[in-house]
Amino acid sequence: MALCALADAPGVLGGAHAMEERFSQLMTSEEKEHPEVTVIRQIAVGAPRSALLAAATEAQMLIVGCRGRGGIEGLSLGSVAQAVLHHAPCPVGIVHPPPCQR
């Protein structure tokens, strides 16, 4: 399953809609590149932390992206990734994007 949790940040109305469109484009691209993999897409409205932890209850493993906006590039965990890492009932993988995509 691929999960996109949508929550507008304060002062950034419409950000969730743009995120949903980007998620759809990314998943379509990945599905074309890897047709042998079946992916169930899910959009959750609300806090990403809650949505990911809820999805983790039925998962064998949870892979979470991390933007790492802290001071040391590539070493920081955001609040969502950190919460999932500490509270998920299954193994968790944290993936940082390549530096050119941050």
Order of alpha helices (4+ residues) and beta strands (2+ residues): beta-alpha-beta-alpha-beta-alpha-beta
